[in-house]
Amino acid sequence: MISQQALEQEIRQIIENGIREDVGDGDHSSLACIPEESSGKARLLVKEECVIAGVEFAQQVFHYVDPGLKVEVVIRDGEKVNYGDEVFYVSGSSRSILMAERLVLNAMQRMSAIATKTAAYVALLEGTGTRILDTRKTTPGIRALEKWAVKIGGGENHRYALYDMIMLKDNHIDFAGGITGAIDKTKKYLRDRGLDLKIIVEARDLKEVEEILRSEGIYRILLDNFSYEDTRKAVGMVGGRCLTESSGGINESTLRKYAECGVDFISSGALTHSVSNKDLSLKAV
């Protein structure tokens, strides 16, 4: 998995790029009409019920823009909020608050939507022992924020990117000439380069599950677009020799049914690619 240091650097780059993109050579609206010495206070106002996410990120943004800004947190990441709730107050330079405003709101609205959807999925899985995973189906440039939001919502992160885990999917297998060949080549590749990466292999049917199980050292088998019946059979075939993961168009109405088949994980791209931003605003006090 990605290291904490690398993750912190990703967050830093998102902030740097977000401010560069939005501010450019200056916030001329604020520079034109707000005196440099002006100070003020603003509140983060909730306008829609959700699981709030991005509070800690907002603090980082405000500090990046102006270390003199002070943030008073009232509601923390992961808490459920309702219309009218006030999440935090930020005070200090009025210009600085306005410079940070849009990046904070864009991120928190998106992150809160993802955390809310994730929390709903986690609730549907309660009591099954199955855990929900995100995927790499994230918005380019802000993957770190979206995966952070999944964790805030109670889910777990799949691999972060192409470099921190091996995942042999259908195209890899077909291009490599078959499952066993793909696995053998992968193990040799890892040995030759001294890499210690977990290996996940996708199966499209029970026959492929059987073939994967003939190879040792597989971390997880991905059961892609399996029926409930075949998922149960696959879990029985695996028998705990490795972990199992279901994926492929699984939604709120089918999530628990797949979990009841006994899989360890269910992965869903919908956590990050099919959400609508939550309504939040930053208002002067």
Contacts in CASP RR format, 6 or more apart in sequence:
PFRMAT RR
TARGET T0000
AUTHOR 0000-0000-0000
METHOD contacts of the structure
MODEL  1
MISQQALEQEIRQIIENGIREDVGDGDHSSLACIPEESSGKARLLVKEEC
VIAGVEFAQQVFHYVDPGLKVEVVIRDGEKVNYGDEVFYVSGSSRSILMA
ERLVLNAMQRMSAIATKTAAYVALLEGTGTRILDTRKTTPGIRALEKWAV
KIGGGENHRYALYDMIMLKDNHIDFAGGITGAIDKTKKYLRDRGLDLKII
VEARDLKEVEEILRSEGIYRILLDNFSYEDTRKAVGMVGGRCLTESSGGI
NESTLRKYAECGVDFISSGALTHSVSNKDLSLKAV
1 157 0 8 1.000
1 159 0 8 1.000
1 160 0 8 1.000
1 164 0 8 1.000
1 165 0 8 1.000
2 10 0 8 1.000
2 160 0 8 1.000
2 161 0 8 1.000
2 164 0 8 1.000
7 144 0 8 1.000
7 160 0 8 1.000
10 143 0 8 1.000
10 144 0 8 1.000
11 57 0 8 1.000
11 60 0 8 1.000
11 144 0 8 1.000
11 145 0 8 1.000
11 148 0 8 1.000
14 141 0 8 1.000
14 142 0 8 1.000
14 144 0 8 1.000
14 145 0 8 1.000
15 60 0 8 1.000
15 61 0 8 1.000
15 64 0 8 1.000
15 103 0 8 1.000
16 64 0 8 1.000
17 141 0 8 1.000
18 103 0 8 1.000
19 61 0 8 1.000
19 64 0 8 1.000
19 65 0 8 1.000
19 99 0 8 1.000
19 100 0 8 1.000
19 103 0 8 1.000
22 102 0 8 1.000
22 103 0 8 1.000
23 99 0 8 1.000
27 95 0 8 1.000
27 98 0 8 1.000
27 99 0 8 1.000
29 98 0 8 1.000
30 94 0 8 1.000
30 95 0 8 1.000
30 98 0 8 1.000
30 99 0 8 1.000
31 95 0 8 1.000
34 94 0 8 1.000
34 95 0 8 1.000
34 98 0 8 1.000
36 95 0 8 1.000
38 93 0 8 1.000
38 94 0 8 1.000
38 95 0 8 1.000
39 91 0 8 1.000
39 92 0 8 1.000
39 93 0 8 1.000
39 94 0 8 1.000
40 91 0 8 1.000
40 92 0 8 1.000
40 93 0 8 1.000
40 94 0 8 1.000
40 97 0 8 1.000
40 284 0 8 1.000
40 285 0 8 1.000
41 89 0 8 1.000
41 90 0 8 1.000
41 91 0 8 1.000
41 92 0 8 1.000
41 284 0 8 1.000
41 285 0 8 1.000
42 89 0 8 1.000
42 90 0 8 1.000
42 91 0 8 1.000
42 97 0 8 1.000
42 101 0 8 1.000
42 282 0 8 1.000
42 283 0 8 1.000
42 284 0 8 1.000
42 285 0 8 1.000
43 86 0 8 1.000
43 87 0 8 1.000
43 88 0 8 1.000
43 89 0 8 1.000
43 90 0 8 1.000
43 282 0 8 1.000
43 283 0 8 1.000
43 285 0 8 1.000
44 58 0 8 1.000
44 86 0 8 1.000
44 87 0 8 1.000
44 88 0 8 1.000
44 89 0 8 1.000
44 90 0 8 1.000
44 104 0 8 1.000
44 108 0 8 1.000
44 280 0 8 1.000
44 281 0 8 1.000
44 282 0 8 1.000
45 84 0 8 1.000
45 85 0 8 1.000
45 86 0 8 1.000
45 87 0 8 1.000
45 280 0 8 1.000
45 281 0 8 1.000
45 282 0 8 1.000
45 283 0 8 1.000
46 52 0 8 1.000
46 81 0 8 1.000
46 82 0 8 1.000
46 83 0 8 1.000
46 84 0 8 1.000
46 85 0 8 1.000
46 86 0 8 1.000
46 87 0 8 1.000
46 279 0 8 1.000
46 280 0 8 1.000
47 83 0 8 1.000
47 84 0 8 1.000
47 279 0 8 1.000
47 280 0 8 1.000
47 281 0 8 1.000
48 83 0 8 1.000
48 278 0 8 1.000
48 279 0 8 1.000
48 280 0 8 1.000
49 80 0 8 1.000
49 81 0 8 1.000
49 82 0 8 1.000
49 83 0 8 1.000
50 80 0 8 1.000
50 81 0 8 1.000
50 112 0 8 1.000
50 113 0 8 1.000
50 115 0 8 1.000
50 116 0 8 1.000
50 278 0 8 1.000
51 78 0 8 1.000
51 79 0 8 1.000
51 80 0 8 1.000
51 81 0 8 1.000
51 112 0 8 1.000
51 115 0 8 1.000
51 116 0 8 1.000
51 118 0 8 1.000
51 119 0 8 1.000
51 152 0 8 1.000
51 153 0 8 1.000
52 75 0 8 1.000
52 76 0 8 1.000
52 77 0 8 1.000
52 78 0 8 1.000
52 79 0 8 1.000
52 80 0 8 1.000
52 81 0 8 1.000
52 87 0 8 1.000
52 108 0 8 1.000
52 112 0 8 1.000
52 115 0 8 1.000
53 77 0 8 1.000
53 78 0 8 1.000
53 108 0 8 1.000
53 111 0 8 1.000
53 112 0 8 1.000
53 114 0 8 1.000
53 115 0 8 1.000
53 148 0 8 1.000
53 149 0 8 1.000
53 152 0 8 1.000
53 153 0 8 1.000
54 77 0 8 1.000
54 107 0 8 1.000
54 108 0 8 1.000
54 111 0 8 1.000
54 112 0 8 1.000
54 145 0 8 1.000
54 148 0 8 1.000
54 149 0 8 1.000
54 152 0 8 1.000
55 73 0 8 1.000
55 75 0 8 1.000
55 76 0 8 1.000
55 77 0 8 1.000
55 87 0 8 1.000
55 88 0 8 1.000
55 108 0 8 1.000
56 77 0 8 1.000
57 104 0 8 1.000
57 107 0 8 1.000
57 108 0 8 1.000
57 111 0 8 1.000
57 145 0 8 1.000
57 148 0 8 1.000
58 71 0 8 1.000
58 88 0 8 1.000
58 104 0 8 1.000
58 107 0 8 1.000
58 108 0 8 1.000
59 71 0 8 1.000
59 73 0 8 1.000
61 100 0 8 1.000
61 103 0 8 1.000
61 104 0 8 1.000
61 107 0 8 1.000
62 69 0 8 1.000
62 71 0 8 1.000
62 90 0 8 1.000
62 96 0 8 1.000
62 97 0 8 1.000
62 100 0 8 1.000
62 104 0 8 1.000
63 69 0 8 1.000
64 100 0 8 1.000
65 96 0 8 1.000
65 99 0 8 1.000
65 100 0 8 1.000
66 92 0 8 1.000
66 93 0 8 1.000
66 96 0 8 1.000
66 99 0 8 1.000
66 100 0 8 1.000
68 92 0 8 1.000
68 93 0 8 1.000
68 96 0 8 1.000
69 90 0 8 1.000
69 91 0 8 1.000
69 92 0 8 1.000
69 93 0 8 1.000
69 96 0 8 1.000
69 97 0 8 1.000
69 100 0 8 1.000
70 90 0 8 1.000
70 91 0 8 1.000
70 92 0 8 1.000
71 88 0 8 1.000
71 89 0 8 1.000
71 90 0 8 1.000
72 88 0 8 1.000
72 89 0 8 1.000
72 90 0 8 1.000
72 91 0 8 1.000
73 87 0 8 1.000
73 88 0 8 1.000
74 86 0 8 1.000
74 87 0 8 1.000
74 88 0 8 1.000
74 89 0 8 1.000
75 81 0 8 1.000
75 85 0 8 1.000
75 86 0 8 1.000
75 87 0 8 1.000
75 88 0 8 1.000
77 115 0 8 1.000
77 152 0 8 1.000
78 115 0 8 1.000
78 119 0 8 1.000
78 152 0 8 1.000
78 153 0 8 1.000
81 87 0 8 1.000
87 280 0 8 1.000
89 285 0 8 1.000
90 97 0 8 1.000
90 100 0 8 1.000
90 282 0 8 1.000
91 97 0 8 1.000
97 282 0 8 1.000
101 282 0 8 1.000
104 282 0 8 1.000
105 280 0 8 1.000
105 281 0 8 1.000
105 282 0 8 1.000
107 142 0 8 1.000
107 145 0 8 1.000
108 278 0 8 1.000
108 280 0 8 1.000
109 277 0 8 1.000
109 278 0 8 1.000
109 279 0 8 1.000
109 280 0 8 1.000
110 139 0 8 1.000
110 142 0 8 1.000
110 145 0 8 1.000
110 146 0 8 1.000
110 149 0 8 1.000
110 275 0 8 1.000
110 277 0 8 1.000
111 145 0 8 1.000
111 146 0 8 1.000
111 148 0 8 1.000
111 149 0 8 1.000
111 152 0 8 1.000
112 149 0 8 1.000
112 277 0 8 1.000
112 278 0 8 1.000
112 280 0 8 1.000
113 149 0 8 1.000
113 275 0 8 1.000
113 276 0 8 1.000
113 277 0 8 1.000
113 278 0 8 1.000
114 146 0 8 1.000
114 149 0 8 1.000
114 150 0 8 1.000
114 153 0 8 1.000
114 271 0 8 1.000
114 272 0 8 1.000
114 275 0 8 1.000
115 149 0 8 1.000
115 150 0 8 1.000
115 152 0 8 1.000
115 153 0 8 1.000
115 154 0 8 1.000
116 153 0 8 1.000
116 275 0 8 1.000
116 278 0 8 1.000
117 270 0 8 1.000
117 271 0 8 1.000
117 275 0 8 1.000
118 132 0 8 1.000
118 134 0 8 1.000
118 149 0 8 1.000
118 150 0 8 1.000
118 152 0 8 1.000
118 153 0 8 1.000
118 154 0 8 1.000
118 155 0 8 1.000
118 271 0 8 1.000
119 153 0 8 1.000
119 154 0 8 1.000
120 252 0 8 1.000
121 132 0 8 1.000
121 155 0 8 1.000
121 252 0 8 1.000
121 255 0 8 1.000
121 268 0 8 1.000
121 271 0 8 1.000
122 132 0 8 1.000
122 153 0 8 1.000
122 154 0 8 1.000
122 155 0 8 1.000
124 252 0 8 1.000
124 255 0 8 1.000
124 256 0 8 1.000
125 131 0 8 1.000
125 132 0 8 1.000
125 255 0 8 1.000
125 256 0 8 1.000
125 259 0 8 1.000
125 266 0 8 1.000
128 256 0 8 1.000
128 259 0 8 1.000
128 260 0 8 1.000
128 262 0 8 1.000
129 259 0 8 1.000
129 264 0 8 1.000
130 258 0 8 1.000
130 259 0 8 1.000
130 262 0 8 1.000
130 263 0 8 1.000
130 264 0 8 1.000
130 265 0 8 1.000
130 266 0 8 1.000
131 155 0 8 1.000
131 156 0 8 1.000
131 264 0 8 1.000
131 265 0 8 1.000
131 266 0 8 1.000
132 154 0 8 1.000
132 155 0 8 1.000
132 156 0 8 1.000
132 255 0 8 1.000
132 265 0 8 1.000
132 266 0 8 1.000
132 267 0 8 1.000
132 268 0 8 1.000
132 271 0 8 1.000
133 155 0 8 1.000
133 156 0 8 1.000
133 157 0 8 1.000
133 158 0 8 1.000
133 245 0 8 1.000
133 265 0 8 1.000
133 266 0 8 1.000
133 267 0 8 1.000
133 268 0 8 1.000
134 146 0 8 1.000
134 147 0 8 1.000
134 150 0 8 1.000
134 155 0 8 1.000
134 156 0 8 1.000
134 157 0 8 1.000
134 158 0 8 1.000
134 267 0 8 1.000
134 268 0 8 1.000
134 269 0 8 1.000
134 271 0 8 1.000
134 272 0 8 1.000
135 158 0 8 1.000
135 247 0 8 1.000
135 267 0 8 1.000
135 268 0 8 1.000
135 269 0 8 1.000
135 271 0 8 1.000
135 272 0 8 1.000
136 143 0 8 1.000
136 158 0 8 1.000
136 159 0 8 1.000
136 161 0 8 1.000
136 162 0 8 1.000
137 269 0 8 1.000
137 272 0 8 1.000
137 273 0 8 1.000
138 146 0 8 1.000
138 147 0 8 1.000
138 272 0 8 1.000
138 273 0 8 1.000
139 146 0 8 1.000
139 272 0 8 1.000
139 273 0 8 1.000
143 160 0 8 1.000
143 161 0 8 1.000
146 272 0 8 1.000
147 157 0 8 1.000
147 160 0 8 1.000
147 272 0 8 1.000
149 272 0 8 1.000
150 156 0 8 1.000
150 157 0 8 1.000
150 271 0 8 1.000
150 272 0 8 1.000
151 157 0 8 1.000
156 265 0 8 1.000
158 165 0 8 1.000
158 267 0 8 1.000
159 165 0 8 1.000
159 167 0 8 1.000
164 197 0 8 1.000
165 197 0 8 1.000
165 198 0 8 1.000
165 199 0 8 1.000
165 200 0 8 1.000
166 186 0 8 1.000
166 190 0 8 1.000
166 197 0 8 1.000
166 198 0 8 1.000
166 199 0 8 1.000
166 200 0 8 1.000
167 199 0 8 1.000
167 200 0 8 1.000
167 201 0 8 1.000
167 202 0 8 1.000
167 222 0 8 1.000
168 176 0 8 1.000
168 179 0 8 1.000
168 182 0 8 1.000
168 183 0 8 1.000
168 186 0 8 1.000
168 199 0 8 1.000
168 200 0 8 1.000
168 201 0 8 1.000
168 202 0 8 1.000
169 202 0 8 1.000
169 222 0 8 1.000
170 202 0 8 1.000
170 204 0 8 1.000
170 224 0 8 1.000
172 182 0 8 1.000
173 179 0 8 1.000
173 182 0 8 1.000
173 201 0 8 1.000
173 202 0 8 1.000
176 182 0 8 1.000
176 185 0 8 1.000
179 201 0 8 1.000
179 208 0 8 1.000
179 211 0 8 1.000
179 212 0 8 1.000
179 215 0 8 1.000
180 211 0 8 1.000
180 214 0 8 1.000
180 215 0 8 1.000
182 201 0 8 1.000
183 199 0 8 1.000
183 201 0 8 1.000
183 212 0 8 1.000
183 215 0 8 1.000
183 218 0 8 1.000
184 215 0 8 1.000
186 199 0 8 1.000
187 199 0 8 1.000
189 195 0 8 1.000
190 196 0 8 1.000
190 197 0 8 1.000
198 219 0 8 1.000
198 220 0 8 1.000
199 217 0 8 1.000
199 218 0 8 1.000
199 219 0 8 1.000
200 218 0 8 1.000
200 219 0 8 1.000
200 220 0 8 1.000
200 221 0 8 1.000
200 222 0 8 1.000
200 245 0 8 1.000
201 212 0 8 1.000
201 218 0 8 1.000
201 220 0 8 1.000
201 221 0 8 1.000
201 222 0 8 1.000
202 221 0 8 1.000
202 222 0 8 1.000
202 224 0 8 1.000
203 209 0 8 1.000
203 212 0 8 1.000
203 221 0 8 1.000
203 222 0 8 1.000
203 223 0 8 1.000
203 224 0 8 1.000
203 234 0 8 1.000
204 224 0 8 1.000
204 225 0 8 1.000
205 226 0 8 1.000
205 230 0 8 1.000
206 230 0 8 1.000
206 233 0 8 1.000
206 234 0 8 1.000
206 237 0 8 1.000
209 221 0 8 1.000
209 223 0 8 1.000
209 234 0 8 1.000
209 237 0 8 1.000
209 238 0 8 1.000
210 237 0 8 1.000
212 218 0 8 1.000
212 221 0 8 1.000
213 221 0 8 1.000
213 237 0 8 1.000
213 238 0 8 1.000
213 241 0 8 1.000
213 242 0 8 1.000
217 242 0 8 1.000
218 242 0 8 1.000
219 242 0 8 1.000
219 243 0 8 1.000
220 242 0 8 1.000
220 243 0 8 1.000
220 244 0 8 1.000
220 245 0 8 1.000
220 264 0 8 1.000
220 265 0 8 1.000
221 234 0 8 1.000
221 238 0 8 1.000
221 242 0 8 1.000
221 243 0 8 1.000
221 244 0 8 1.000
221 245 0 8 1.000
222 245 0 8 1.000
222 247 0 8 1.000
222 267 0 8 1.000
223 230 0 8 1.000
223 231 0 8 1.000
223 234 0 8 1.000
223 244 0 8 1.000
223 245 0 8 1.000
223 246 0 8 1.000
223 247 0 8 1.000
223 263 0 8 1.000
224 247 0 8 1.000
224 248 0 8 1.000
225 247 0 8 1.000
225 248 0 8 1.000
225 249 0 8 1.000
226 234 0 8 1.000
226 246 0 8 1.000
228 257 0 8 1.000
228 258 0 8 1.000
228 261 0 8 1.000
231 246 0 8 1.000
231 258 0 8 1.000
231 261 0 8 1.000
231 262 0 8 1.000
231 263 0 8 1.000
232 261 0 8 1.000
232 262 0 8 1.000
234 244 0 8 1.000
235 244 0 8 1.000
235 261 0 8 1.000
235 262 0 8 1.000
235 263 0 8 1.000
238 244 0 8 1.000
243 264 0 8 1.000
243 265 0 8 1.000
244 262 0 8 1.000
244 263 0 8 1.000
244 264 0 8 1.000
244 265 0 8 1.000
245 263 0 8 1.000
245 264 0 8 1.000
245 265 0 8 1.000
245 266 0 8 1.000
245 267 0 8 1.000
246 258 0 8 1.000
246 261 0 8 1.000
246 263 0 8 1.000
246 265 0 8 1.000
246 266 0 8 1.000
246 267 0 8 1.000
247 266 0 8 1.000
247 267 0 8 1.000
247 268 0 8 1.000
249 268 0 8 1.000
249 270 0 8 1.000
250 258 0 8 1.000
250 266 0 8 1.000
250 268 0 8 1.000
251 268 0 8 1.000
251 270 0 8 1.000
255 266 0 8 1.000
255 268 0 8 1.000
258 266 0 8 1.000
259 266 0 8 1.000
END
